[in-house]
Amino acid sequence: MGYTNLDYILGLLPEAKKIESELKDYEKQLQAQLQSKYTEYEKKLQDYQKGVQANLFTDLIKEDKEKELMNMQNSIKQFEENAQNSLQKKQVSLLEPVLEKIQKAIDQVAEENNYSYIFSTHADYGGSAIILYAKSKEDNISDLVLKKLGVTPPAAGATDNTGIGTGTGTGAGSGTTQPKPTESKPAGSGAPVKKK
């Protein structure tokens, strides 16, 4: 039986930094568009309030401007929802090929080392890790997977690559906007059992 920490592996891959950068750039573009909508709304709201205070509007014009403001509010709300969905879709599309690459490396390491199952110490969105404790660090294949991917793992003891006991990984960007693997697990990511 073996285990690995997907956050640790993903955080050390050069592709992860590129994905994080692309997602931040995309998020900034969406935020700029949203800010533009807010600014336009605020200006129209102030103009409306000044017009009402100065008694410049007839009831019909006042009603029309109120509808316009409500429509703008709805448009902003809809844009926020669409932007969030769009950001999530972009994250999934960027992560999918990297996760497939990691899965292939996990499969190869498991085959080469006679593991029947490989568990994950990575916790998905609000979930808990599959392994909460492992007595033997020898069955942690995270560094073997990194080597298979052509990445030199940090020196032993430099980082905790187990993710055990924390419920989260220690990948680069923990606590930031680091991309998280999608909820769907790559094929073959079952639990590991070492054949003896």
C-alpha positions in Angstrom: 0.0 0.0 0.0 1.4 3.4 -0.9 0.3 7.0 -0.7 1.0 10.3 -2.3 0.2 14.0 -1.8 -1.2 15.6 -5.0 -0.9 19.2 -3.6 2.8 18.6 -2.9 3.4 17.2 -6.4 1.3 19.9 -8.2 3.0 22.6 -6.2 6.4 21.6 -7.4 5.6 21.3 -11.1 6.6 24.2 -13.3 3.2 24.0 -15.0 1.5 24.8 -11.7 3.2 28.2 -11.5 2.2 28.9 -15.1 -1.4 27.9 -14.4 -1.5 30.1 -11.3 -0.2 33.0 -13.2 -2.7 32.5 -16.1 -5.6 32.3 -13.6 -4.5 35.4 -11.8 -4.3 37.3 -15.1 -7.7 36.1 -16.1 -9.1 37.0 -12.7 -7.7 40.5 -13.0 -9.4 41.0 -16.4 -12.7 39.9 -14.9 -12.2 42.2 -11.9 -11.5 45.1 -14.2 -14.7 44.6 -16.1 -16.6 44.2 -12.9 -15.1 47.4 -11.5 -16.1 49.3 -14.7 -19.7 48.1 -14.2 -19.6 49.2 -10.6 -18.2 52.6 -11.5 -20.9 53.2 -14.1 -23.6 52.1 -11.7 -22.3 54.4 -8.9 -22.2 57.4 -11.3 -25.8 56.8 -12.5 -26.9 56.4 -8.9 -25.3 59.7 -7.8 -26.9 61.5 -10.8 -30.2 60.0 -9.9 -29.9 61.0 -6.2 -28.9 64.6 -7.2 -31.8 64.8 -9.6 -34.3 63.7 -7.0 -32.9 66.1 -4.4 -33.1 69.0 -6.9 -36.6 67.9 -7.9 -35.5 67.7 -11.5 -37.5 64.6 -12.5 -41.1 64.0 -13.2 -42.6 60.8 -11.8 -42.3 59.1 -15.1 -38.6 60.0 -15.5 -37.9 59.0 -11.9 -39.5 55.6 -12.4 -37.6 55.1 -15.6 -34.2 55.9 -13.9 -35.1 53.6 -11.0 -35.7 50.7 -13.5 -32.4 51.5 -15.2 -30.6 51.3 -11.9 -32.3 48.0 -11.0 -31.4 46.6 -14.4 -27.8 47.6 -13.8 -27.7 46.0 -10.4 -29.1 42.7 -11.9 -26.5 43.0 -14.7 -23.7 43.3 -12.2 -25.0 40.4 -10.2 -25.2 38.2 -13.3 -21.8 39.2 -14.4 -20.3 38.2 -11.0 -21.9 34.8 -11.2 -20.8 34.3 -14.8 -17.3 35.4 -14.0 -17.0 33.0 -11.2 -18.2 30.1 -13.4 -15.9 31.2 -16.1 -12.9 31.3 -13.8 -13.7 27.8 -12.5 -14.0 26.4 -16.0 -10.7 27.9 -17.0 -9.1 26.4 -13.9 -10.4 23.0 -14.8 -9.3 23.2 -18.4 -5.8 24.3 -17.4 -5.4 21.7 -14.7 -6.9 18.7 -16.5 -3.8 17.9 -18.7 -1.5 18.3 -15.7 -3.6 16.0 -13.5 -3.6 13.4 -16.3 0.2 13.7 -16.5 0.5 13.2 -12.7 -1.9 10.3 -12.9 0.2 8.6 -15.5 3.3 9.0 -13.4 1.5 7.6 -10.3 0.4 4.6 -12.4 3.9 4.0 -13.6 5.5 4.3 -10.1 2.8 2.0 -8.7 3.5 -0.6 -11.4 7.3 -0.3 -11.1 7.1 -0.7 -7.3 4.4 -3.4 -7.2 1.8 -1.3 -5.4 -1.8 -2.5 -5.8 -3.3 0.7 -4.4 -2.1 4.3 -4.0 -4.0 6.5 -1.6 -4.1 10.2 -1.6 -3.4 12.4 1.4 -4.8 15.4 -0.5 -8.2 16.7 0.7 -10.6 17.9 -1.9 -13.0 20.9 -1.5 -14.1 20.6 2.1 -13.4 16.9 2.2 -10.9 15.1 4.4 -7.8 13.3 3.4 -8.1 9.6 2.6 -5.1 8.8 4.8 -5.0 10.5 8.2 -2.0 8.5 9.5 0.8 6.5 8.1 3.4 4.9 10.3 5.9 4.3 7.5 7.1 7.2 5.4 8.7 4.6 3.0 5.3 4.1 1.3 5.1 7.8 0.4 5.6 7.8 -3.4 5.3 11.6 -3.9 9.0 12.1 -4.6 9.1 9.0 -6.9 6.3 10.6 -8.9 8.1 13.9 -9.1 11.2 12.2 -10.4 9.1 10.4 -12.9 7.8 13.8 -14.0 11.3 15.1 -14.4 11.2 17.3 -11.3 13.8 17.1 -8.6 12.1 16.9 -5.2 13.4 19.1 -2.3 15.9 17.6 0.0 14.6 15.2 2.7 13.2 17.2 5.6 13.0 20.4 3.6 9.2 20.0 3.3 6.5 17.7 4.6 5.4 15.9 1.5 3.0 13.6 3.3 0.0 16.0 3.9 -0.9 13.5 6.7 -2.4 15.0 9.8 -3.1 18.4 8.2 -5.9 17.4 5.9 -4.3 19.6 3.3 -1.2 19.6 1.3 1.9 21.6 1.6 2.1 22.5 -2.1 3.4 25.8 -3.2 0.8 28.4 -2.8 -1.1 26.8 0.1 -3.5 29.4 1.3 -3.3 31.4 -1.9 -5.1 31.2 -5.1 -3.2 28.1 -6.2 -5.2 26.0 -8.5 -6.7 23.0 -6.8 -7.2 19.7 -8.6 -10.7 19.2 -9.9 -13.2 17.2 -8.0 -13.1 14.3 -10.5 -10.2 12.1 -9.8 -8.0 10.9 -12.7 -8.5 7.3 -13.7 -6.7 4.8 -11.6 -6.3 6.8 -8.4 -7.6 4.2 -6.1 -6.1 3.1 -2.8 -2.6 1.6 -2.9 -1.6 -1.8 -1.4 1.9 -3.0 -1.8 2.2 -6.6 -3.0 4.5 -8.7 -0.9 
